[in-house]
């Protein structure tokens, strides 16, 4: 070894220093291992102490206490072995799969949802919220849908549904990135988990629509750029109709219409909008499953479709005259108790004057 170091150009003093550094590293590594072993022993002692008090059988409360204890020990002793972290994760998963969260905990989560709803209802522009507020909200939503509860069905809770709906609109106000795609994926997954029973109308369709549709959609959707793009949109709608799926058709209709208010009238003339209305009227006959079998996202998209149709009527008044049947068809798909209040723009403007 010394010969190798000499050929590397190291002096005797440098060789001795290097040897001392190597010894120090070995001592430090051994000490860390000993400390880790001591931490593991402390954890094991606590686990044994708790287990002895359960007469050989851990009930649900005992399992939760054990899980909490291991978590506390991991926080106090970050150097704990990986096996304890693994068992902590496995125990958490076992409790989730086999026991419901106590009612007291569900009430606390519901209170958080109510508080968040009051907060997100004030998010009317990008100045009203930021990334940390979004992440805090998403953390509560994720926990509500991840854990089972005794006396609460979060997937049918209209308050939670409204929070997710606001997140869906607001997430589009940020530039595209890997992080944003992850957030968007989580939100879409939550919408897919929520039942249609959780839907509650949230958009104002009684007053005069805003002159600029973007005032009520935090969306970066662009307008149609060519006739080919319009035809491609109609092709996707036709494919959704063939599937006889209410959810697929509402998504295709919404994806098409969200571009329409920003498109020039000469590119998207009235006869094209009539064709769109004919497809909306098909909602009466497609996928007549009950509300609890429909995803929340379908009702939210249908509400957005009606809101966008009102925006087009405000921009092109002649469109209102040919949209009565389409509006009635769309409204007929909502459960009677959840049907939005829809007022045609001309009637709204007449009432105001």
C-alpha positions, 0 to 999 in steps of 0.5 A, a space after each residue: 500500500 505504501 509503495 502505491 501511495 509513494 508512486 502516486 507522489 505522496 510524501 511520508 507525512 501525507 501518507 500518515 495523514 491519509 492513514 489517520 483519515 481512513 482510521 477516523 472514517 472507520 471509527 465514525 462509521 462503527 460509532 454510527 452503527 453502534 448508535 443505530 443499534 442502540 436506537 433500535 434497541 430502545 425502539 424494541 424495548 418500547 414496543 415490547 413494553 406496549 405489547 406486554 400490556 395487551 395480554 398478547 393480543 393487539 386490538 385496534 386501539 393498541 395497533 394505533 398506539 403502537 403505530 403512533 409510538 413508532 412514529 414518535 420514536 422515528 422522529 426522536 431518533 432519525 438514525 433508526 434502522 430502515 427496518 423500523 421505518 418499513 414496519 411503521 409503513 406496513 403497520 399504517 397500511 394494515 390499519 388503513 385496510 382493516 379499520 375505519 378512522 374513528 368518528 372523532 377524526 372524521 369530524 376534525 377532517 370535515 371541519 377542515 374541509 368546511 374551512 377550506 371551502 370558505 377559503 377557496 370560494 374567495 379565489 376569484 383571481 390568481 392574486 387570491 391564492 398561491 402555491 402553498 395555499 394550493 398544496 395545503 388544500 390538496 393535502 386535506 383533500 388527499 387525506 379525506 379520500 385516502 382514509 376510510 371513515 366510520 360515519 362519513 362518506 367523503 366521496 358523496 360530500 358536496 363540500 369536498 366536491 366543491 373544493 376539488 372543483 375550485 382546485 380544478 379551475 385554479 390549477 390551470 392558472 399556472 405554467 405547465 411543469 412536471 410539478 403542475 402535471 402531478 398536481 393536475 393528475 391528483 385532482 383529476 384522480 380525485 374527481 374520478 373518485 367522487 360520486 355524482 351525488 356530491 355535485 352542487 351547482 356553483 356557477 352563476 347562470 342567472 345574472 348577465 354573463 361577463 363580456 370576457 369568458 376568461 373572467 370565470 374560467 382560470 383556463 389557458 385554453 386557446 381558441 380554434 385556429 383552423 377549420 381542421 381543428 374544429 372538424 377534429 373536435 366534432 370527430 371526438 364528439 362523434 366517437 364519444 356518442 358511439 360509446 353511449 357514455 354520458 361521461 365521455 360525451 360531456 368531456 368531449 363537448 366541454 373540450 370543444 366548447 371551452 375554445 369557442 368563446 375565444 374563436 372568431 365568428 367567421 371561423 366558428 359561424 352559427 351553423 357550426 354552433 347549431 351542430 354542437 347543439 345537436 350533439 348536446 341534445 343527444 345527452 337526453 338519450 345517452 347513458 341514463 345511469 343514476 346519479 350515484 353511478 356517474 362521476 362528479 366530473 361529468 356534472 361539473 363539465 356539464 355545468 361548465 358547458 351551460 355556462 360557456 353557452 351563456 357566454 356565447 349567447 352574450 357574444 353572439 345573440 343569434 345563438 341564443 335563439 337556437 339553443 333552447 332545446 340544447 339547454 333543456 337537454 343539458 339541464 334534464 341530466 342533472 338530478 332534480 335537486 341539483 339542477 342549476 338555475 339557468 336564465 338566458 342572457 336576454 332575459 337577464 339583461 331585460 330584468 336588469 333594465 
